[in-house]
Amino acid sequence: MVTADRTLADVSESELLREIFPFFASSAVLSVGPGDDAAVLRTGPVTVATTDSMVRGRDWLDEWSTAGDVATKLLTQNLADIAAMGATSTAILVSLLAEPTTSLAWAVEFARVLGERASAAAVVVAGGDLSSAPPGVLMVSVTALGDLGGRQPVLRSGARPGHAVAVNGTLGRSAAGLALLQGGADPQAAADGIHRSCLAHHLRPGAPLTAGPEAARAGASSMIDLSDGLLRDGHRIAEASGVRLSLSPTGLLDDHAALVPVVGDAAWDCVLAGGEEHSLLATFPDDVPDGWRTIGLVEAGEGVTLDGAVQQPRGWDHFRA
Amino acid sequence: MVTADRTLADVSESELLREIFPFFASSAVLSVGPGDDAAVLRTGPVTVATTDSMVRGRDWLDEWSTAGDVATKLLTQNLADIAAMGATSTAILVSLLAEPTTSLAWAVEFARVLGERASAAAVVVAGGDLSSAPPGVLMVSVTALGDLGGRQPVLRSGARPGHAVAVNGTLGRSAAGLALLQGGADPQAAADGIHRSCLAHHLRPGAPLTAGPEAARAGASSMIDLSDGLLRDGHRIAEASGVRLSLSPTGLLDDHAALVPVVGDAAWDCVLAGGEEHSLLATFPDDVPDGWRTIGLVEAGEGVTLDGAVQQPRGWDHFRA
């Protein structure tokens, strides 16, 4: 029974698992689900796989993020990486490493929302790991597996001069939401639509998951999940492909204008360098499909330019300040 | 360039990745390796998947374990879970969450030994995650994928009365090694063969990986990796199968005798309840294959008995003291 004052130290591992497993729906993909030494699932013959973790104090703060927010963000980070290969996610494994004083309610709510959001994305929770951690540590991790539907994966390295550069999804909203929180905004209440949208996108982002496979079918030559900012992730495509991404401010004006009421002069910074957005950046040799907007052109050269000016790869780097 | 005084904060993420990637051999399994949004690998149509994490201060202490020890133990934990399904591991994803003051040498040595040991087990490092963590936190995680070779998985639930209970690998050595370390033993130097064996098994365990698929081919009716102790893991088979495991002390006398010079009166405790051993426990309807030794019999009933006396499921529980 979950009550507000119980902690993980108050239950055995098997009791906790009994609380959590019902949140994880079954699926035709899954032959053996959580509870044995390993999961058994139908995947392949070609499988896409990725893993991403979040640790409290660095990737989220309990003052701002609920357990459900963390579950949503962690899931989105992983599923967006699968989508960015042009694949559809099918299954995840999930890990929780928590100090024994972690509230049972937090763990149960994390599992509940993770199961709910995974089901909504037609993704099955195949298994995972539950383990105790030293004082102060709370860490969650997901490994996602996906299916290419017989297509070739869309890599970062296929952009060629003449291809269009396009984005699917918002830009800068997560960074603007973070700025609001750092400025003292209440994560639960926001003044108007765009403020609320930015806060929500930072705390529990979605991603254009179906746009990844759609882009692959439309012939996308390269694709990346925008997790570390348009400039940094754009540089990654430029470097892997041996080309230059020439971005046009015109294509970004709407993104910028939307954020001015939220962060003022910092709007361009959010659009160009804001991380954790999980929109998709891709290049297309032919027509840019519906739902994507063109923001530039692939040229011979290197790096990323904006209105012709060379841009440094600003954005999130994990170990540097 | 790795020197003793550099930390992760002194290098960019891409510099660190350039140091690490060369340690990860390629393989025919891997179409797209580390460096894109996700890995692409040939697996399936049925894939076995598991994940396991280790966190400093709980799963290892830097005073006792080198980075290479941690890599070895983490890999063994995961590959043993795959083996316990009767499968052969093919690929792993690896995560490192580290405070920025973590020494660069630790991270590089962890990756070097992980790559070396994975290659030795014919397992490819397909990808992973590298992320910073708050002060004090160092966490490593592996997700392993495996192949059943067209066989059915060996679950915990197939033991039936009359089947033999058998073990492949040592018992109690990891726990005895831990007791030596807790008693002040130097992890780098040990007096004689069995002391050294116990220390080594605790710090950098191996597991009888090929015995898992061999047991499956020999018709094993249930199997589990001994990660939490013979009694606790034996109870898991008993509960999942709805049977009793009746263990005979006779089958365990050699394991016990080997540990008496190391831990004296605690030898039975190590054999019965010692965790992190990563030997395999299985049941067989027919002949017990080579390399396995019979330690008991499956009977109608529940739980685990030793010489007829009911045993509580002692052993490691993650959140309870």
Interface residues (C-beta under 8 A of the other chain):
Chain A: L8 A9 V11 S12 E13 L16 S31 V32 G35 D36 D37 A38 A39 V40 L41 R42 T43 G44 P45 V46 T47 V48 A49 T50 T51 D52 S53 V55 R56 G57 R58 D59 D81 I82 A84 M85 A87 A91 L93 S95 L97 A98 P100 A126 G127 G128 D129 L130 S131 S132 A133 P134 G136 V137 M139 S141 T143 A144 L145 G146 L148 P153 L155 R156 S157 M223 I224 D225 A240 D317 H318 F319 R320 A321
Chain B: L8 A9 V11 S12 E13 L16 S31 V32 G35 D36 D37 A38 A39 V40 L41 R42 T43 G44 P45 V46 T47 V48 A49 T50 T51 D52 S53 V55 R56 G57 R58 D59 D81 I82 A84 M85 A87 A91 L93 S95 L97 A98 P100 A126 G127 G128 D129 L130 S131 S132 A133 P134 G136 V137 M139 S141 T143 A144 L145 G146 L148 P153 L155 R156 M223 I224 D225 A240 D317 H318 F319 R320 A321
